[in-house]
Amino acid sequence: MTDLCKLLEENPYPGRGIALGKSADGKRGTVVYFIMGRSVNSRNRIFEETEDGIRTKAFDESKMTDPSLIIYHPVRTFGRGLIVTNGDQTDTIRDFLERGLPFDQALRTREFEPDGPNWTPRISGLLSPDGSYKLSILKAADRSGSACARYTFEYPGIAGKGHFISTYETDGDPLPSFQGEPREVHFGNETARELAQKVWAALNAENKVSLFVRTVDLATGETETVIINKHQED
């Protein structure tokens, strides 16, 4: 298993990333979600807590030029489960789950973002109340963005283990989409705040924008949530 922070330290631009898993003692589910940005529009964002999760919001409304792909609800709870994504497919997944339909069926109705030549993948995760989880990536099947390839990965939830997926492999022009299976990473017994501080420090200082970390007590459902926004660090 790879240390999540080491993996992030070695990558200047993974884009947006999701890590799900279990604490080392097996008692808590763990969720990490971050966004990065290279443009003024992408960097002009913060995470704001909502009743059922978080939303992205412009830090300076006067600088917002195109909200279509950067303003959304990345995290929503569903019962004692949690949905986390890098776009408005969060709402698609929740709507399907409410109708008793599965995670992967919801994502068959969506595809990668229409931002050629990058064709940014849509990444999604679902943490279940028992600590098991799913991750998905929808990405362009070719350089022209003519079709969508869909991948879903399902994990049982093992103490001390998690998996990480991001939109991009690293920086580039155009940006190269994430390749292969989600990376297997290690989780310890850190509190949400301790983990958030480590992950935030590991993210590229110039490109990082916002971070969300939550731990969930699998027995009681109690949560600890930490949000860090670059624009509000002071």
ROSE-4610 file (N, C-alpha, C; in Angstrom, 1 decimal, always signed):
// ROSE-4610
residu = [M/M/M/T/T/T/D/D/D/L/L/L/C/C/C/K/K/K/L/L/L/L/L/L/E/E/E/E/E/E/N/N/N/P/P/P/Y/Y/Y/P/P/P/G/G/G/R/R/R/G/G/G/I/I/I/A/A/A/L/L/L/G/G/G/K/K/K/S/S/S/A/A/A/D/D/D/G/G/G/K/K/K/R/R/R/G/G/G/T/T/T/V/V/V/V/V/V/Y/Y/Y/F/F/F/I/I/I/M/M/M/G/G/G/R/R/R/S/S/S/V/V/V/N/N/N/S/S/S/R/R/R/N/N/N/R/R/R/I/I/I/F/F/F/E/E/E/E/E/E/T/T/T/E/E/E/D/D/D/G/G/G/I/I/I/R/R/R/T/T/T/K/K/K/A/A/A/F/F/F/D/D/D/E/E/E/S/S/S/K/K/K/M/M/M/T/T/T/D/D/D/P/P/P/S/S/S/L/L/L/I/I/I/I/I/I/Y/Y/Y/H/H/H/P/P/P/V/V/V/R/R/R/T/T/T/F/F/F/G/G/G/R/R/R/G/G/G/L/L/L/I/I/I/V/V/V/T/T/T/N/N/N/G/G/G/D/D/D/Q/Q/Q/T/T/T/D/D/D/T/T/T/I/I/I/R/R/R/D/D/D/F/F/F/L/L/L/E/E/E/R/R/R/G/G/G/L/L/L/P/P/P/F/F/F/D/D/D/Q/Q/Q/A/A/A/L/L/L/R/R/R/T/T/T/R/R/R/E/E/E/F/F/F/E/E/E/P/P/P/D/D/D/G/G/G/P/P/P/N/N/N/W/W/W/T/T/T/P/P/P/R/R/R/I/I/I/S/S/S/G/G/G/L/L/L/L/L/L/S/S/S/P/P/P/D/D/D/G/G/G/S/S/S/Y/Y/Y/K/K/K/L/L/L/S/S/S/I/I/I/L/L/L/K/K/K/A/A/A/A/A/A/D/D/D/R/R/R/S/S/S/G/G/G/S/S/S/A/A/A/C/C/C/A/A/A/R/R/R/Y/Y/Y/T/T/T/F/F/F/E/E/E/Y/Y/Y/P/P/P/G/G/G/I/I/I/A/A/A/G/G/G/K/K/K/G/G/G/H/H/H/F/F/F/I/I/I/S/S/S/T/T/T/Y/Y/Y/E/E/E/T/T/T/D/D/D/G/G/G/D/D/D/P/P/P/L/L/L/P/P/P/S/S/S/F/F/F/Q/Q/Q/G/G/G/E/E/E/P/P/P/R/R/R/E/E/E/V/V/V/H/H/H/F/F/F/G/G/G/N/N/N/E/E/E/T/T/T/A/A/A/R/R/R/E/E/E/L/L/L/A/A/A/Q/Q/Q/K/K/K/V/V/V/W/W/W/A/A/A/A/A/A/L/L/L/N/N/N/A/A/A/E/E/E/N/N/N/K/K/K/V/V/V/S/S/S/L/L/L/F/F/F/V/V/V/R/R/R/T/T/T/V/V/V/D/D/D/L/L/L/A/A/A/T/T/T/G/G/G/E/E/E/T/T/T/E/E/E/T/T/T/V/V/V/I/I/I/I/I/I/N/N/N/K/K/K/H/H/H/Q/Q/Q/E/E/E/D/D/D]
num = [1/1/1/2/2/2/3/3/3/4/4/4/5/5/5/6/6/6/7/7/7/8/8/8/9/9/9/10/10/10/11/11/11/12/12/12/13/13/13/14/14/14/15/15/15/16/16/16/17/17/17/18/18/18/19/19/19/20/20/20/21/21/21/22/22/22/23/23/23/24/24/24/25/25/25/26/26/26/27/27/27/28/28/28/29/29/29/30/30/30/31/31/31/32/32/32/33/33/33/34/34/34/35/35/35/36/36/36/37/37/37/38/38/38/39/39/39/40/40/40/41/41/41/42/42/42/43/43/43/44/44/44/45/45/45/46/46/46/47/47/47/48/48/48/49/49/49/50/50/50/51/51/51/52/52/52/53/53/53/54/54/54/55/55/55/56/56/56/57/57/57/58/58/58/59/59/59/60/60/60/61/61/61/62/62/62/63/63/63/64/64/64/65/65/65/66/66/66/67/67/67/68/68/68/69/69/69/70/70/70/71/71/71/72/72/72/73/73/73/74/74/74/75/75/75/76/76/76/77/77/77/78/78/78/79/79/79/80/80/80/81/81/81/82/82/82/83/83/83/84/84/84/85/85/85/86/86/86/87/87/87/88/88/88/89/89/89/90/90/90/91/91/91/92/92/92/93/93/93/94/94/94/95/95/95/96/96/96/97/97/97/98/98/98/99/99/99/100/100/100/101/101/101/102/102/102/103/103/103/104/104/104/105/105/105/106/106/106/107/107/107/108/108/108/109/109/109/110/110/110/111/111/111/112/112/112/113/113/113/114/114/114/115/115/115/116/116/116/117/117/117/118/118/118/119/119/119/120/120/120/121/121/121/122/122/122/123/123/123/124/124/124/125/125/125/126/126/126/127/127/127/128/128/128/129/129/129/130/130/130/131/131/131/132/132/132/133/133/133/134/134/134/135/135/135/136/136/136/137/137/137/138/138/138/139/139/139/140/140/140/141/141/141/142/142/142/143/143/143/144/144/144/145/145/145/146/146/146/147/147/147/148/148/148/149/149/149/150/150/150/151/151/151/152/152/152/153/153/153/154/154/154/155/155/155/156/156/156/157/157/157/158/158/158/159/159/159/160/160/160/161/161/161/162/162/162/163/163/163/164/164/164/165/165/165/166/166/166/167/167/167/168/168/168/169/169/169/170/170/170/171/171/171/172/172/172/173/173/173/174/174/174/175/175/175/176/176/176/177/177/177/178/178/178/179/179/179/180/180/180/181/181/181/182/182/182/183/183/183/184/184/184/185/185/185/186/186/186/187/187/187/188/188/188/189/189/189/190/190/190/191/191/191/192/192/192/193/193/193/194/194/194/195/195/195/196/196/196/197/197/197/198/198/198/199/199/199/200/200/200/201/201/201/202/202/202/203/203/203/204/204/204/205/205/205/206/206/206/207/207/207/208/208/208/209/209/209/210/210/210/211/211/211/212/212/212/213/213/213/214/214/214/215/215/215/216/216/216/217/217/217/218/218/218/219/219/219/220/220/220/221/221/221/222/222/222/223/223/223/224/224/224/225/225/225/226/226/226/227/227/227/228/228/228/229/229/229/230/230/230/231/231/231/232/232/232/233/233/233/234/234/234]
x = [+0.8/+0.0/+0.9/+0.4/+1.1/+0.6/+1.4/+1.0/+0.4/-0.9/-1.6/-0.9/-0.3/+0.4/+1.6/+2.4/+3.5/+3.1/+2.0/+1.5/+1.2/+0.6/+0.2/+1.4/+2.4/+3.6/+4.3/+4.2/+5.0/+4.2/+3.0/+2.2/+1.8/+2.3/+2.0/+0.5/-0.1/-1.5/-2.4/-2.8/-3.8/-5.2/-5.4/-6.7/-7.7/-8.7/-9.6/-9.5/-9.5/-9.2/-10.1/-10.4/-11.2/-10.4/-10.5/-9.9/-11.0/-11.3/-12.2/-11.5/-11.9/-11.4/-11.8/-11.0/-11.3/-10.0/-10.3/-9.2/-8.5/-7.3/-6.5/-7.2/-8.0/-8.7/-10.0/-10.3/-11.6/-12.8/-12.7/-13.9/-14.6/-13.8/-14.3/-14.1/-15.1/-15.0/-14.3/-13.5/-12.7/-13.0/-13.2/-13.4/-12.5/-11.8/-11.0/-11.4/-11.6/-11.9/-11.3/-10.6/-9.9/-10.1/-10.0/-10.0/-8.7/-8.2/-7.1/-7.5/-6.7/-7.0/-5.8/-5.8/-4.7/-5.2/-6.5/-7.0/-7.5/-7.7/-8.2/-9.6/-10.4/-11.8/-11.8/-11.0/-10.9/-10.4/-9.5/-8.9/-9.8/-10.8/-11.7/-12.8/-12.5/-13.5/-13.2/-14.3/-14.2/-15.2/-15.0/-16.0/-16.8/-18.1/-19.1/-19.9/-20.0/-20.8/-22.3/-23.0/-24.5/-25.1/-26.4/-27.1/-26.8/-26.5/-26.3/-24.9/-24.0/-22.7/-21.9/-21.4/-20.8/-21.1/-20.9/-21.0/-19.8/-19.5/-18.4/-19.1/-18.4/-18.9/-17.8/-18.1/-17.1/-16.7/-15.4/-14.9/-15.1/-14.9/-15.1/-16.1/-17.3/-18.4/-18.0/-17.3/-17.0/-16.0/-15.3/-14.3/-14.8/-16.0/-16.5/-16.9/-16.3/-16.6/-17.5/-17.4/-18.2/-18.4/-19.6/-19.8/-20.2/-20.4/-21.0/-20.3/-19.0/-18.3/-17.6/-17.7/-17.0/-17.8/-19.2/-20.1/-21.0/-21.0/-21.7/-21.7/-22.4/-22.4/-21.5/-20.2/-19.4/-19.7/-20.3/-20.6/-22.1/-22.8/-24.2/-24.3/-25.0/-25.3/-26.5/-26.6/-27.8/-28.1/-29.0/-29.1/-27.8/-27.2/-25.9/-24.8/-25.1/-24.1/-23.7/-22.6/-22.1/-21.7/-22.1/-21.8/-20.8/-19.7/-18.7/-18.3/-18.3/-18.0/-17.3/-16.8/-16.2/-17.2/-18.5/-19.4/-20.8/-21.7/-23.2/-23.7/-22.9/-23.3/-23.6/-23.2/-23.6/-25.1/-25.8/-27.2/-27.9/-27.2/-27.7/-27.7/-26.6/-26.4/-27.4/-27.6/-28.6/-30.0/-30.3/-31.7/-31.9/-31.0/-31.1/-31.2/-30.4/-30.4/-31.7/-32.3/-33.6/-34.7/-34.5/-35.5/-35.2/-34.1/-33.8/-32.9/-32.3/-31.5/-30.0/-29.2/-27.8/-26.9/-25.8/-24.8/-24.3/-23.9/-23.4/-24.4/-25.7/-26.8/-26.9/-26.8/-26.9/-25.8/-24.6/-23.5/-23.5/-24.3/-24.5/-25.2/-25.9/-26.6/-25.7/-24.4/-23.5/-22.2/-21.4/-20.2/-19.2/-17.9/-16.9/-17.3/-16.6/-16.9/-16.6/-17.4/-17.3/-16.3/-15.0/-14.0/-12.8/-13.1/-12.0/-10.9/-9.6/-9.1/-8.8/-9.1/-8.8/-9.8/-11.1/-12.1/-12.0/-12.1/-11.9/-12.8/-12.3/-13.1/-14.0/-15.2/-16.0/-15.7/-15.2/-14.9/-16.0/-16.3/-17.4/-17.1/-17.6/-17.4/-18.7/-18.9/-20.0/-19.5/-19.6/-19.2/-20.5/-20.5/-21.7/-21.6/-22.7/-22.7/-21.8/-21.5/-20.7/-19.2/-18.9/-17.5/-17.0/-17.9/-17.5/-17.7/-17.2/-17.2/-17.1/-17.5/-17.3/-16.7/-15.9/-15.3/-15.6/-15.8/-16.0/-15.3/-15.0/-14.4/-15.0/-15.5/-16.0/-15.1/-14.5/-13.5/-13.6/-13.0/-13.0/-12.3/-13.0/-12.4/-11.4/-11.3/-10.2/-9.9/-8.9/-8.5/-9.5/-10.4/-11.4/-12.6/-12.7/-13.9/-15.2/-15.0/-16.2/-17.0/-16.5/-17.2/-16.7/-17.5/-17.2/-16.9/-15.8/-15.5/-15.8/-16.5/-17.0/-16.4/-15.8/-15.2/-15.7/-16.1/-16.6/-15.8/-15.4/-14.6/-15.3/-15.4/-16.1/-15.2/-15.2/-14.2/-15.0/-14.5/-15.2/-15.1/-14.0/-13.7/-12.9/-11.6/-10.6/-9.9/-9.7/-9.1/-7.7/-7.5/-6.2/-6.0/-7.0/-6.8/-7.8/-7.4/-8.3/-7.9/-8.6/-8.3/-8.5/-7.6/-7.5/-7.7/-8.5/-8.6/-8.7/-8.2/-8.1/-8.5/-8.8/-9.2/-8.0/-6.8/-5.6/-4.5/-3.6/-2.4/-1.4/-1.3/-0.4/-0.7/+0.2/+0.1/+0.4/-0.1/+0.2/-0.7/-0.5/-1.3/-1.4/-2.6/-3.8/-3.5/-4.3/-4.2/-4.4/-3.5/-3.7/-4.6/-5.7/-6.6/-6.0/-6.6/-6.1/-6.1/-5.1/-5.0/-5.0/-5.6/-5.6/-6.6/-6.3/-7.2/-6.9/-7.9/-7.6/-6.4/-5.5/-4.3/-4.7/-4.1/-4.3/-3.5/-4.1/-3.4/-3.7/-2.8/-2.9/-3.6/-4.5/-5.1/-4.7/-4.3/-4.0/-5.2/-4.9/-6.0/-6.1/-5.7/-5.7/-7.2/-7.3/-8.6/-8.8/-10.0/-10.2/-9.3/-9.1/-8.3/-6.8/-6.3/-4.9/-4.7/-5.6/-5.5/-5.6/-6.5/-6.7/-5.4/-4.8/-3.6/-2.5/-2.4/-1.3/-1.6/-2.8/-3.2/-3.0/-3.4/-3.3/-1.9/-1.0/+0.4/+1.1/+0.5/+1.1/+0.7/-0.5/-0.9/-0.1/+0.1/+0.9/+0.5/+1.4/+1.0/+0.4/+0.9/+0.4/-1.0/-1.3/-2.5/-3.6/-3.4/-4.4/-5.5/-6.7/-7.8/-8.6/-9.2/-10.0/-9.9/-10.1/-10.1/-11.2/-11.8/-12.8/-12.4/-12.4/-12.1/-13.2/-13.7/-14.7/-14.3/-14.5/-14.5/-15.9/-16.3/-17.6/-17.5/-18.0/-18.0/-19.0/-18.5/-19.4/-20.4/-20.1/-21.1/-22.2/-21.9/-22.8/-23.3/-22.5/-22.8/-22.3/-21.7/-21.2/-20.0/-20.0/-19.0/-18.1/-16.9/-16.0/-15.7/-15.9/-15.7/-14.7/-13.8/-12.9/-12.8/-13.0/-12.9/-11.8/-10.9/-9.8/-9.9/-10.0/-10.0/-8.8/-8.1/-6.9/-7.2/-8.3/-8.7/-9.0/-9.3/-9.7/-8.7/-7.5/-6.5/-6.2/-6.3/-5.9/-7.1]
y = [-1.2/+0.0/+1.3/+2.3/+3.6/+4.5/+5.4/+6.4/+7.5/+7.9/+8.8/+10.2/+10.6/+11.9/+11.9/+10.8/+10.6/+10.7/+10.0/+9.9/+11.3/+12.1/+13.5/+14.4/+14.2/+15.1/+14.9/+13.8/+13.5/+13.9/+14.5/+14.8/+16.2/+17.1/+18.5/+18.8/+17.9/+18.3/+17.0/+16.4/+15.3/+15.8/+17.1/+17.7/+17.6/+16.9/+16.6/+15.1/+14.9/+13.5/+13.0/+11.7/+11.1/+9.9/+9.8/+8.6/+8.1/+6.9/+6.2/+5.0/+4.7/+3.6/+3.5/+2.7/+2.5/+2.8/+3.3/+3.6/+2.2/+2.3/+1.1/+0.2/+0.8/+0.0/-0.5/-0.2/-0.7/-0.1/+0.9/+1.5/+2.7/+3.3/+4.5/+4.4/+4.8/+5.1/+6.4/+6.5/+7.7/+8.2/+9.5/+10.2/+11.4/+11.4/+12.6/+13.0/+14.3/+14.9/+16.3/+16.5/+17.8/+18.3/+19.6/+20.2/+21.0/+21.1/+21.9/+22.8/+23.7/+24.6/+25.2/+25.4/+26.1/+27.5/+27.6/+28.9/+29.8/+31.0/+32.0/+31.5/+31.1/+30.6/+29.4/+28.4/+27.2/+27.5/+28.4/+28.7/+29.6/+30.2/+31.2/+30.4/+29.4/+28.6/+28.3/+28.0/+27.5/+26.4/+25.5/+24.6/+25.2/+25.0/+25.5/+24.4/+24.2/+23.1/+23.4/+22.3/+22.4/+21.4/+21.4/+20.5/+19.0/+18.6/+17.2/+17.0/+17.9/+17.7/+19.0/+19.2/+20.5/+20.9/+22.2/+22.7/+23.5/+23.7/+24.6/+26.0/+27.0/+28.4/+29.3/+30.3/+31.3/+32.1/+32.2/+33.1/+34.5/+34.9/+36.3/+36.2/+36.5/+36.4/+37.2/+38.3/+39.2/+38.6/+37.6/+36.9/+35.6/+35.2/+34.0/+34.2/+33.5/+33.6/+32.5/+31.3/+30.2/+29.2/+29.2/+28.3/+26.8/+26.6/+25.3/+24.0/+24.0/+22.8/+22.9/+24.0/+24.2/+24.5/+24.7/+24.9/+23.7/+23.0/+21.8/+21.3/+20.3/+19.7/+18.4/+18.5/+17.4/+16.2/+16.6/+15.6/+15.8/+14.6/+14.6/+13.3/+13.3/+12.1/+11.5/+10.2/+9.4/+8.4/+8.7/+7.9/+8.0/+6.8/+6.8/+6.6/+6.6/+6.5/+7.9/+8.0/+9.3/+9.2/+10.1/+10.2/+11.3/+11.1/+12.2/+12.1/+13.2/+13.3/+14.6/+14.7/+16.0/+16.8/+16.5/+17.3/+17.1/+17.5/+17.5/+16.0/+15.1/+13.7/+13.2/+14.0/+13.7/+13.6/+14.6/+14.6/+13.5/+13.1/+12.0/+10.7/+10.5/+9.3/+9.2/+10.4/+10.4/+10.2/+10.7/+10.5/+9.1/+8.4/+7.0/+6.1/+6.4/+5.7/+5.8/+7.0/+7.3/+6.4/+6.1/+5.3/+3.8/+3.4/+2.0/+1.5/+2.4/+2.0/+2.1/+1.3/+1.2/+2.4/+2.6/+3.5/+3.5/+2.3/+2.2/+2.5/+2.2/+2.5/+4.0/+4.7/+6.2/+6.8/+6.2/+6.7/+6.3/+5.4/+5.1/+6.2/+7.1/+8.2/+9.4/+9.3/+10.5/+10.1/+11.1/+10.9/+11.9/+11.9/+12.8/+14.3/+15.2/+16.6/+17.1/+18.0/+18.4/+19.6/+19.3/+20.4/+20.0/+19.5/+19.1/+20.2/+19.9/+18.5/+17.8/+18.4/+17.6/+16.5/+16.7/+15.7/+15.2/+16.1/+15.8/+14.6/+13.6/+12.5/+12.9/+12.2/+12.3/+11.2/+11.6/+10.5/+10.6/+9.4/+9.4/+8.3/+8.5/+7.4/+7.3/+6.1/+5.9/+5.1/+5.7/+5.0/+4.5/+3.2/+2.6/+2.6/+2.4/+2.4/+1.4/+0.3/-0.8/-0.6/+0.5/+0.8/+0.3/-0.5/-0.9/+0.4/+0.3/+1.5/+1.2/+2.1/+2.0/+3.3/+3.1/+4.2/+4.0/+5.2/+5.1/+6.2/+5.9/+7.0/+6.8/+7.9/+8.0/+8.9/+8.3/+9.1/+8.8/+9.7/+9.6/+8.4/+7.7/+6.4/+6.7/+7.9/+8.3/+9.8/+10.3/+11.6/+12.6/+12.2/+13.1/+13.2/+12.4/+12.4/+11.9/+11.0/+10.5/+9.5/+8.9/+7.9/+7.9/+7.3/+7.3/+5.9/+5.7/+4.5/+4.6/+3.6/+3.6/+2.5/+2.8/+1.8/+2.0/+0.9/+0.9/-0.1/+0.3/-0.6/-0.7/-1.9/-2.1/-2.8/-2.3/-2.7/-3.1/-4.1/-4.6/-3.7/-2.9/-2.1/-2.9/-2.7/-3.5/-2.5/-2.9/-2.0/-1.5/-0.2/+0.4/+0.5/+0.2/+0.2/+1.2/+1.8/+2.7/+2.7/+3.4/+3.5/+5.0/+5.4/+6.8/+6.9/+7.8/+8.0/+9.6/+10.0/+11.4/+11.6/+12.9/+13.1/+13.0/+13.4/+13.4/+12.6/+12.1/+11.4/+12.4/+13.5/+14.6/+15.8/+16.8/+18.0/+17.7/+18.6/+18.4/+19.3/+19.2/+20.0/+19.3/+18.6/+18.5/+17.7/+17.8/+17.0/+15.5/+14.7/+13.2/+12.6/+11.9/+11.3/+10.3/+10.1/+9.0/+7.7/+6.9/+5.6/+4.4/+3.3/+2.1/+2.1/+1.2/+1.0/+2.1/+2.4/+3.3/+2.8/+3.7/+3.4/+2.9/+1.8/+1.3/+2.2/+2.7/+3.6/+3.1/+3.6/+3.2/+4.3/+3.9/+4.9/+4.4/+5.4/+5.1/+5.3/+5.8/+6.1/+7.6/+8.4/+9.8/+10.3/+11.4/+12.1/+12.8/+13.2/+13.9/+15.1/+15.8/+17.1/+16.7/+15.7/+15.3/+14.8/+14.1/+13.6/+14.8/+15.7/+16.9/+17.7/+17.9/+18.7/+18.1/+16.7/+16.0/+16.1/+15.9/+15.9/+17.3/+18.3/+19.7/+20.0/+19.6/+19.9/+19.2/+18.0/+17.2/+17.8/+18.5/+19.0/+20.1/+20.2/+21.3/+22.6/+23.4/+24.7/+25.7/+25.7/+26.6/+26.2/+24.9/+24.5/+24.1/+23.8/+23.4/+24.5/+24.1/+25.0/+24.8/+23.5/+23.2/+21.7/+21.4/+20.0/+19.7/+18.5/+18.0/+16.7/+16.5/+15.2/+14.9/+13.7/+13.2/+11.8/+11.6/+10.2/+9.9/+8.7/+8.3/+7.1/+7.2/+6.0/+5.0/+3.8/+2.9/+2.2/+2.3/+1.8/+2.8/+4.0/+5.0/+6.0/+6.1/+7.0/+8.5/+8.7/+10.0/+10.4/+11.7/+12.1/+13.2/+13.3/+14.5/+15.0/+16.3/+16.9/+18.0/+18.1/+19.2/+19.7/+21.1/+21.7/+22.7/+22.7/+23.7/+24.4/+25.7/+26.5/+27.4/+27.3/+28.2/+29.6/+30.1/+31.5/+31.9/+30.9/+31.2/+30.7/+30.4/+29.8/+30.7/+32.0/+32.9/+33.0]
z = [+0.0/+0.0/+0.0/-0.6/-0.8/+0.3/+0.8/+1.7/+0.9/+1.2/+0.4/+0.3/+1.4/+1.4/+0.5/+0.5/-0.3/-1.8/-2.1/-3.5/-4.0/-3.1/-3.5/-3.6/-2.7/-2.7/-4.0/-4.6/-5.8/-7.1/-7.0/-8.1/-8.1/-9.0/-8.9/-9.3/-10.0/-10.4/-10.7/-9.7/-9.9/-10.2/-10.1/-10.3/-9.2/-9.3/-8.2/-7.8/-6.5/-6.0/-4.9/-4.9/-3.9/-3.3/-2.0/-1.3/-0.3/-0.4/+0.6/+1.2/+2.4/+3.1/+4.6/+5.3/+6.7/+7.6/+8.8/+9.7/+10.1/+10.6/+10.9/+11.9/+12.8/+13.8/+13.3/+12.1/+11.5/+12.0/+12.8/+13.4/+12.7/+11.8/+11.1/+9.6/+8.9/+7.5/+7.3/+6.2/+6.0/+4.5/+4.4/+3.1/+3.0/+1.9/+1.5/+0.1/+0.0/-1.3/-1.5/-2.5/-2.7/-4.2/-4.3/-5.7/-5.8/-7.1/-7.4/-8.6/-9.0/-10.1/-10.7/-12.0/-12.7/-13.2/-13.5/-14.0/-12.9/-13.1/-12.1/-11.7/-12.7/-12.5/-11.6/-11.8/-11.0/-9.6/-9.5/-8.2/-7.3/-7.9/-7.2/-6.6/-5.7/-5.1/-3.7/-3.0/-1.6/-1.4/-0.4/+0.0/+1.1/+1.0/+2.0/+2.5/+3.8/+4.4/+4.2/+3.8/+3.7/+4.7/+4.7/+5.6/+5.4/+4.1/+3.8/+3.2/+3.3/+2.7/+2.5/+1.3/+1.0/-0.4/-0.7/-2.1/-2.4/-3.7/-4.1/-4.3/-4.0/-4.1/-4.6/-5.3/-5.7/-4.5/-4.3/-3.2/-3.5/-4.8/-5.2/-6.4/-6.2/-7.2/-8.5/-8.3/-9.4/-10.4/-9.9/-10.8/-11.4/-11.1/-11.7/-13.1/-14.1/-15.5/-16.1/-15.6/-16.1/-15.0/-14.4/-13.2/-13.6/-14.9/-15.4/-14.9/-14.8/-14.5/-13.1/-12.4/-11.2/-10.0/-10.2/-9.1/-9.0/-7.9/-7.7/-6.3/-5.9/-4.6/-4.6/-4.2/-4.3/-3.3/-2.2/-1.1/-0.7/-0.7/-0.2/+0.6/+1.7/+2.5/+1.9/+2.1/+1.7/+2.8/+3.7/+4.9/+5.7/+6.0/+6.7/+5.7/+4.4/+3.4/+2.9/+2.1/+1.6/+0.2/-0.6/-2.0/-2.2/-2.9/-3.2/-4.7/-5.3/-6.8/-7.1/-8.4/-8.8/-9.7/-9.6/-10.4/-10.0/-10.9/-10.5/-10.7/-11.0/-10.9/-9.5/-8.5/-7.1/-7.0/-7.7/-7.6/-8.4/-9.5/-10.3/-9.5/-8.8/-8.0/-6.9/-6.2/-5.1/-5.6/-6.7/-7.3/-7.6/-8.1/-8.5/-7.2/-6.2/-4.9/-4.2/-4.3/-3.7/-4.3/-5.6/-6.3/-6.2/-5.4/-5.2/-6.4/-7.2/-8.3/-8.0/-8.5/-8.1/-8.6/-7.9/-8.2/-9.7/-10.1/-11.5/-12.5/-12.3/-13.2/-13.4/-12.3/-12.3/-13.3/-13.1/-13.9/-15.4/-15.7/-17.2/-17.9/-17.1/-17.8/-17.9/-17.4/-17.5/-18.3/-18.6/-19.2/-18.8/-19.3/-19.0/-19.3/-18.7/-18.9/-20.4/-20.9/-22.3/-22.4/-22.0/-22.0/-22.8/-24.0/-24.9/-25.0/-25.2/-25.4/-24.1/-22.9/-21.7/-21.4/-21.8/-21.5/-20.1/-19.1/-17.7/-17.3/-16.7/-16.3/-15.1/-15.0/-13.9/-12.9/-11.7/-10.7/-9.6/-9.1/-8.1/-7.1/-5.9/-4.8/-4.0/-3.4/-2.5/-1.3/-0.1/+1.1/+1.8/+2.0/+2.6/+4.1/+4.9/+6.3/+7.0/+6.3/+6.9/+6.5/+5.8/+5.5/+4.2/+3.5/+2.1/+1.2/+0.0/-0.8/-2.3/-3.1/-4.6/-5.1/-6.2/-6.9/-8.4/-9.1/-10.5/-11.3/-12.5/-13.4/-14.8/-15.3/-16.6/-17.4/-18.5/-19.2/-20.7/-21.5/-22.9/-23.4/-24.3/-24.8/-25.9/-26.4/-27.4/-27.3/-28.0/-27.9/-28.4/-29.3/-29.8/-29.0/-27.9/-27.0/-27.7/-28.6/-29.4/-28.6/-27.5/-26.8/-25.3/-24.4/-23.0/-22.5/-21.8/-21.2/-19.7/-19.2/-17.8/-17.0/-15.8/-14.9/-13.5/-12.9/-11.5/-10.7/-9.5/-8.7/-7.3/-6.8/-5.5/-4.5/-3.3/-2.3/-1.0/-0.3/+0.9/+2.1/+2.2/+3.4/+4.3/+4.3/+5.1/+6.0/+7.3/+8.3/+7.8/+7.8/+7.4/+5.9/+5.1/+3.7/+3.0/+2.0/+1.2/-0.3/-1.1/-2.5/-2.9/-3.8/-4.3/-5.8/-6.2/-7.7/-7.9/-9.0/-9.3/-10.8/-11.2/-12.5/-13.5/-13.1/-14.0/-13.4/-14.3/-13.8/-13.2/-13.9/-13.5/-14.3/-14.3/-15.1/-16.5/-17.4/-18.8/-19.7/-21.0/-21.9/-23.2/-23.5/-22.6/-21.3/-20.4/-19.1/-19.3/-18.9/-19.1/-18.1/-18.5/-17.6/-16.7/-15.6/-14.6/-15.4/-15.1/-15.8/-14.8/-15.2/-14.4/-13.3/-12.3/-11.2/-10.1/-9.2/-8.1/-7.3/-6.8/-6.1/-4.7/-4.3/-2.9/-1.9/-0.9/+0.0/+1.5/+2.4/+3.8/+4.6/+5.5/+6.5/+7.9/+8.7/+10.1/+11.0/+12.2/+13.2/+13.5/+12.5/+12.7/+12.8/+13.6/+13.5/+12.2/+11.9/+10.6/+10.5/+11.6/+11.6/+11.3/+12.0/+11.8/+10.3/+9.8/+8.4/+7.4/+7.7/+6.8/+6.8/+7.9/+8.0/+7.2/+7.3/+6.5/+5.0/+4.6/+3.2/+2.6/+3.3/+2.8/+2.6/+3.6/+3.4/+2.2/+1.9/+0.8/-0.6/-0.7/-2.0/-2.5/-3.8/-4.4/-3.9/-3.4/-2.7/-3.7/-5.0/-6.0/-6.5/-6.6/-7.3/-6.4/-5.1/-4.2/-4.0/-3.9/-3.7/-2.4/-2.3/-1.1/-0.8/+0.5/+0.9/+1.9/+1.8/+2.7/+3.2/+4.5/+5.1/+6.1/+6.1/+7.1/+7.5/+8.8/+9.4/+9.9/+9.8/+10.2/+11.1/+12.3/+13.3/+12.7/+12.3/+11.7/+12.6/+13.9/+14.9/+15.2/+15.3/+15.8/+14.7/+13.6/+12.6/+12.8/+14.0/+14.3/+13.4/+13.0/+12.1/+12.6/+12.1/+12.3/+10.9/+10.7/+9.4/+9.5/+8.5/+8.4/+7.0/+6.8/+5.5/+5.6/+4.6/+4.5/+3.1/+3.1/+1.9/+1.8/+0.7/+0.6/+0.8/+0.3/+0.4/+1.8/+2.7/+4.1/+5.1/+4.7/+5.6/+6.8/+6.6/+7.7/+8.7]
